[in-house]
């Protein structure tokens, strides 16, 4: 294992269990994909405003059948997040703290 890979593995293993599980699910999802990975990489390289424009364009291009599937997936994700909160696996953050963190991140990107 090269040094950079070991550094990433070590960082991943330091995450709390719930975060490691979520990361694993995302990695498996990403690794099982094809050409959309290139688009994902290009999107993530954009400034935040550009990333949101890509998201907006994709939402605008979703047809009704796809919306039903997305509604189901969002419902599952929402239930998963509720379960994490109720079980104590997720840390609750107050709205003022969310706003403060978002502003700090926006200033850091500027």
PyMOL commands that set and color helices and strands:
alter all, ss='L'
color gray80, all
select helices_A, chain A and resi 3-14+17-31+36-44+48-60+64-87+95-109
alter helices_A, ss='H'
color red, helices_A
deselect
rebuild
show_as cartoon
